[in-house]
Amino acid sequence: MRNSTETLIVAMRDLSQDIQSEDGVASAAIIESAQRLEEQHMRITQLERENDALRADLLLWNEKECK
C-alpha cells in the first residue's frame, strides 16, 4: 500500500517532533526532507497543470487546422 505524498509529509513532520537525539541532527534532517518533498510535490502539481493546459491548447489548435 502506498501513502499519498501529503500523508508522508505530515508523517515526516510529526516524526521530526518525536525523534530525540542529543544534537538534533536527526529531526533537522527529517524536517528538511519533509520541506523538500513538499516543494517538489507542489512543483510537480504545477507542471502537471501546465502540461494539461498545453495539451488542451494543442488539441484545439489541431481541430482548427483540420477544418
DOLO-545930 format. One record per residue: chain; x negated, y negated, z negated of N, C-alpha, C in turn. Coordinates in Angstrom, 1 decimal, m for minus. Atoms other than C-alpha are relative to their C-alpha. Example, Ala and Ser with C-alpha at 12.3 -4.5 7.8 and 13.67 -1.06 7.14 Angstrom:
BEGIN
<r chain="A" n_east="m0.9" n_north="1.2" n_up="0.0" ca_east="m12.3" ca_north="4.5" ca_up="m7.8" c_east="m0.9" c_north="m1.2" c_up="0.0"/>
<r chain="A" n_east="0.9" n_north="1.1" n_up="0.0" ca_east="m13.7" ca_north="1.1" ca_up="m7.1" c_east="0.8" c_north="m1.1" c_up="m0.8"/>
END
This chain:
BEGIN
<r chain="A" n_east="m0.8" n_north="1.2" n_up="0.0" ca_east="0.0" ca_north="0.0" ca_up="0.0" c_east="m0.9" c_north="m1.2" c_up="0.0"/>
<r chain="A" n_east="0.7" n_north="1.2" n_up="0.0" ca_east="m1.3" ca_north="m3.4" ca_up="0.9" c_east="0.8" c_north="m1.2" c_up="m0.6"/>
<r chain="A" n_east="m0.7" n_north="1.2" n_up="0.5" ca_east="m0.5" ca_north="m6.6" ca_up="m1.0" c_east="m0.2" c_north="m1.1" c_up="0.9"/>
<r chain="A" n_east="0.1" n_north="1.2" n_up="m0.8" ca_east="0.1" ca_north="m9.9" ca_up="0.6" c_east="m1.2" c_north="m0.8" c_up="m0.5"/>
<r chain="A" n_east="1.2" n_north="0.8" n_up="0.3" ca_east="m2.7" ca_north="m12.4" ca_up="0.7" c_east="0.4" c_north="m0.9" c_up="m1.2"/>
<r chain="A" n_east="m0.4" n_north="0.9" n_up="1.1" ca_east="m0.7" ca_north="m14.7" ca_up="m1.6" c_east="0.0" c_north="0.7" c_up="m1.3"/>
<r chain="A" n_east="0.1" n_north="m0.8" n_up="1.3" ca_east="m0.4" ca_north="m11.9" ca_up="m4.2" c_east="m1.4" c_north="0.2" c_up="m0.4"/>
<r chain="A" n_east="1.4" n_north="m0.2" n_up="0.3" ca_east="m4.1" ca_north="m11.3" ca_up="m4.0" c_east="m0.6" c_north="m1.3" c_up="m0.6"/>
<r chain="A" n_east="0.5" n_north="1.3" n_up="0.5" ca_east="m4.9" ca_north="m15.0" ca_up="m4.5" c_east="0.5" c_north="m0.2" c_up="m1.4"/>
<r chain="A" n_east="m0.5" n_north="0.2" n_up="1.4" ca_east="m2.7" ca_north="m15.2" ca_up="m7.6" c_east="m0.6" c_north="1.0" c_up="m0.9"/>
<r chain="A" n_east="0.6" n_north="m1.0" n_up="0.9" ca_east="m4.1" ca_north="m11.9" ca_up="m9.0" c_east="m1.5" c_north="m0.4" c_up="m0.3"/>
<r chain="A" n_east="1.4" n_north="0.4" n_up="0.2" ca_east="m7.7" ca_north="m13.2" ca_up="m8.5" c_east="0.0" c_north="m1.2" c_up="m1.0"/>
<r chain="A" n_east="0.0" n_north="1.2" n_up="1.0" ca_east="m6.8" ca_north="m16.5" ca_up="m10.3" c_east="0.2" c_north="0.5" c_up="m1.4"/>
<r chain="A" n_east="m0.3" n_north="m0.5" n_up="1.4" ca_east="m5.3" ca_north="m14.6" ca_up="m13.2" c_east="m1.2" c_north="0.8" c_up="m0.5"/>
<r chain="A" n_east="1.1" n_north="m0.8" n_up="0.4" ca_east="m8.2" ca_north="m12.2" ca_up="m13.3" c_east="m1.2" c_north="m0.9" c_up="m0.4"/>
<r chain="A" n_east="1.1" n_north="0.9" n_up="0.4" ca_east="m10.7" ca_north="m15.1" ca_up="m13.4" c_east="0.2" c_north="m0.6" c_up="m1.4"/>
<r chain="A" n_east="m0.2" n_north="0.5" n_up="1.4" ca_east="m9.0" ca_north="m16.3" ca_up="m16.6" c_east="m0.2" c_north="1.1" c_up="m1.0"/>
<r chain="A" n_east="0.1" n_north="m1.1" n_up="1.0" ca_east="m9.1" ca_north="m12.8" ca_up="m18.2" c_east="m1.4" c_north="0.5" c_up="m0.1"/>
<r chain="A" n_east="1.4" n_north="m0.5" n_up="0.1" ca_east="m12.7" ca_north="m11.9" ca_up="m17.4" c_east="m0.8" c_north="m0.8" c_up="m1.0"/>
<r chain="A" n_east="0.8" n_north="0.6" n_up="1.0" ca_east="m15.0" ca_north="m12.6" ca_up="m20.3" c_east="m1.5" c_north="0.4" c_up="0.3"/>
<r chain="A" n_east="1.5" n_north="m0.2" n_up="m0.1" ca_east="m18.8" ca_north="m13.0" ca_up="m19.7" c_east="m0.7" c_north="m1.1" c_up="m0.7"/>
<r chain="A" n_east="0.7" n_north="1.0" n_up="0.8" ca_east="m21.4" ca_north="m14.9" ca_up="m21.6" c_east="m0.3" c_north="m1.2" c_up="0.8"/>
<r chain="A" n_east="0.4" n_north="1.2" n_up="m0.8" ca_east="m22.5" ca_north="m17.1" ca_up="m18.7" c_east="1.1" c_north="m0.5" c_up="0.9"/>
<r chain="A" n_east="m1.1" n_north="0.5" n_up="m0.7" ca_east="m19.1" ca_north="m17.4" ca_up="m17.0" c_east="m0.1" c_north="0.2" c_up="1.5"/>
<r chain="A" n_east="0.2" n_north="m0.1" n_up="m1.4" ca_east="m20.5" ca_north="m16.4" ca_up="m13.6" c_east="1.0" c_north="0.9" c_up="0.7"/>
<r chain="A" n_east="m1.0" n_north="m0.9" n_up="m0.6" ca_east="m18.0" ca_north="m13.6" ca_up="m13.0" c_east="1.3" c_north="m0.7" c_up="0.3"/>
<r chain="A" n_east="m1.2" n_north="0.7" n_up="m0.2" ca_east="m15.0" ca_north="m15.7" ca_up="m13.5" c_east="m0.1" c_north="m1.1" c_up="1.0"/>
<r chain="A" n_east="0.2" n_north="1.0" n_up="m1.0" ca_east="m16.5" ca_north="m18.5" ca_up="m11.4" c_east="0.0" c_north="0.5" c_up="1.4"/>
<r chain="A" n_east="0.1" n_north="m0.7" n_up="m1.3" ca_east="m17.2" ca_north="m16.1" ca_up="m8.6" c_east="1.4" c_north="0.4" c_up="0.5"/>
<r chain="A" n_east="m1.3" n_north="m0.4" n_up="m0.3" ca_east="m13.7" ca_north="m14.8" ca_up="m8.7" c_east="0.9" c_north="m1.1" c_up="0.4"/>
<r chain="A" n_east="m0.9" n_north="1.2" n_up="m0.3" ca_east="m12.0" ca_north="m18.2" ca_up="m8.7" c_east="m0.5" c_north="m0.6" c_up="1.3"/>
<r chain="A" n_east="0.5" n_north="0.6" n_up="m1.2" ca_east="m14.3" ca_north="m19.4" ca_up="m5.9" c_east="0.5" c_north="0.9" c_up="1.2"/>
<r chain="A" n_east="m0.5" n_north="m1.0" n_up="m1.0" ca_east="m13.3" ca_north="m16.2" ca_up="m3.9" c_east="1.5" c_north="m0.3" c_up="0.3"/>
<r chain="A" n_east="m1.5" n_north="0.3" n_up="m0.2" ca_east="m9.6" ca_north="m17.0" ca_up="m4.5" c_east="0.2" c_north="m1.3" c_up="0.8"/>
<r chain="A" n_east="m0.1" n_north="1.2" n_up="m0.7" ca_east="m10.1" ca_north="m20.5" ca_up="m3.3" c_east="m0.3" c_north="0.1" c_up="1.5"/>
<r chain="A" n_east="0.4" n_north="m0.3" n_up="m1.4" ca_east="m11.9" ca_north="m19.4" ca_up="m0.1" c_east="1.0" c_north="0.8" c_up="0.7"/>
<r chain="A" n_east="m1.1" n_north="m0.8" n_up="m0.7" ca_east="m9.3" ca_north="m16.8" ca_up="0.6" c_east="1.2" c_north="m0.8" c_up="0.3"/>
<r chain="A" n_east="m1.1" n_north="0.9" n_up="m0.2" ca_east="m6.6" ca_north="m19.4" ca_up="0.2" c_east="m0.2" c_north="m0.9" c_up="1.2"/>
<r chain="A" n_east="0.3" n_north="0.9" n_up="m1.2" ca_east="m8.3" ca_north="m21.8" ca_up="2.6" c_east="0.0" c_north="0.8" c_up="1.3"/>
<r chain="A" n_east="m0.1" n_north="m0.8" n_up="m1.3" ca_east="m8.8" ca_north="m19.0" ca_up="5.2" c_east="1.4" c_north="0.3" c_up="0.3"/>
<r chain="A" n_east="m1.4" n_north="m0.4" n_up="m0.2" ca_east="m5.2" ca_north="m17.9" ca_up="4.8" c_east="0.8" c_north="m1.2" c_up="0.6"/>
<r chain="A" n_east="m0.7" n_north="1.2" n_up="m0.5" ca_east="m4.0" ca_north="m21.5" ca_up="5.3" c_east="m0.4" c_north="m0.3" c_up="1.5"/>
<r chain="A" n_east="0.5" n_north="0.3" n_up="m1.4" ca_east="m6.2" ca_north="m21.9" ca_up="8.4" c_east="0.5" c_north="1.0" c_up="1.0"/>
<r chain="A" n_east="m0.6" n_north="m1.1" n_up="m0.9" ca_east="m5.1" ca_north="m18.6" ca_up="9.9" c_east="1.4" c_north="m0.3" c_up="0.3"/>
<r chain="A" n_east="m1.4" n_north="0.3" n_up="m0.2" ca_east="m1.5" ca_north="m19.5" ca_up="9.4" c_east="0.2" c_north="m1.2" c_up="1.0"/>
<r chain="A" n_east="0.0" n_north="1.2" n_up="m0.9" ca_east="m2.1" ca_north="m22.9" ca_up="11.1" c_east="m0.3" c_north="0.4" c_up="1.4"/>
<r chain="A" n_east="0.4" n_north="m0.4" n_up="m1.3" ca_east="m3.9" ca_north="m21.3" ca_up="14.0" c_east="1.1" c_north="0.9" c_up="0.7"/>
<r chain="A" n_east="m1.1" n_north="m0.9" n_up="m0.5" ca_east="m1.1" ca_north="m18.7" ca_up="14.4" c_east="1.2" c_north="m0.9" c_up="0.5"/>
<r chain="A" n_east="m1.1" n_north="0.9" n_up="m0.4" ca_east="1.5" ca_north="m21.5" ca_up="14.6" c_east="m0.4" c_north="m0.8" c_up="1.3"/>
<r chain="A" n_east="0.5" n_north="0.7" n_up="m1.2" ca_east="m0.6" ca_north="m23.5" ca_up="17.1" c_east="0.0" c_north="1.0" c_up="1.2"/>
<r chain="A" n_east="0.0" n_north="m1.0" n_up="m1.1" ca_east="m1.0" ca_north="m20.3" ca_up="19.2" c_east="1.4" c_north="0.3" c_up="0.5"/>
<r chain="A" n_east="m1.4" n_north="m0.2" n_up="m0.4" ca_east="2.7" ca_north="m19.7" ca_up="19.2" c_east="0.6" c_north="m1.1" c_up="0.8"/>
<r chain="A" n_east="m0.5" n_north="1.2" n_up="m0.7" ca_east="3.4" ca_north="m23.2" ca_up="20.3" c_east="m0.7" c_north="0.0" c_up="1.4"/>
<r chain="A" n_east="0.7" n_north="0.0" n_up="m1.3" ca_east="0.8" ca_north="m22.9" ca_up="23.1" c_east="0.6" c_north="1.1" c_up="0.9"/>
<r chain="A" n_east="m0.6" n_north="m1.1" n_up="m0.8" ca_east="2.4" ca_north="m19.6" ca_up="24.3" c_east="1.4" c_north="m0.5" c_up="0.5"/>
<r chain="A" n_east="m1.3" n_north="0.5" n_up="m0.4" ca_east="5.8" ca_north="m21.3" ca_up="24.3" c_east="m0.1" c_north="m1.0" c_up="1.2"/>
<r chain="A" n_east="0.3" n_north="0.9" n_up="m1.1" ca_east="4.4" ca_north="m24.1" ca_up="26.4" c_east="m0.4" c_north="0.6" c_up="1.3"/>
<r chain="A" n_east="0.4" n_north="m0.7" n_up="m1.2" ca_east="2.8" ca_north="m21.7" ca_up="28.8" c_east="1.1" c_north="0.7" c_up="0.7"/>
<r chain="A" n_east="m1.2" n_north="m0.6" n_up="m0.5" ca_east="6.0" ca_north="m19.8" ca_up="29.2" c_east="0.9" c_north="m1.0" c_up="0.8"/>
<r chain="A" n_east="m0.8" n_north="1.0" n_up="m0.6" ca_east="7.9" ca_north="m23.0" ca_up="30.0" c_east="m0.7" c_north="m0.5" c_up="1.3"/>
<r chain="A" n_east="0.7" n_north="0.5" n_up="m1.1" ca_east="5.2" ca_north="m24.1" ca_up="32.4" c_east="0.1" c_north="1.1" c_up="1.1"/>
<r chain="A" n_east="m0.1" n_north="m1.0" n_up="m1.0" ca_east="5.2" ca_north="m20.7" ca_up="34.2" c_east="1.4" c_north="0.1" c_up="0.6"/>
<r chain="A" n_east="m1.3" n_north="0.1" n_up="m0.5" ca_east="9.0" ca_north="m20.9" ca_up="34.5" c_east="0.2" c_north="m1.1" c_up="1.0"/>
<r chain="A" n_east="m0.1" n_north="1.1" n_up="m0.9" ca_east="8.8" ca_north="m24.3" ca_up="36.1" c_east="m0.8" c_north="0.3" c_up="1.3"/>
<r chain="A" n_east="0.9" n_north="m0.3" n_up="m1.2" ca_east="6.0" ca_north="m23.1" ca_up="38.5" c_east="0.7" c_north="1.0" c_up="0.9"/>
<r chain="A" n_east="m0.6" n_north="m1.1" n_up="m0.8" ca_east="8.0" ca_north="m20.1" ca_up="39.6" c_east="1.3" c_north="m0.4" c_up="0.7"/>
<r chain="A" n_east="m1.2" n_north="0.4" n_up="m0.6" ca_east="11.0" ca_north="m22.1" ca_up="40.6" c_east="m0.2" c_north="m0.7" c_up="1.3"/>
END
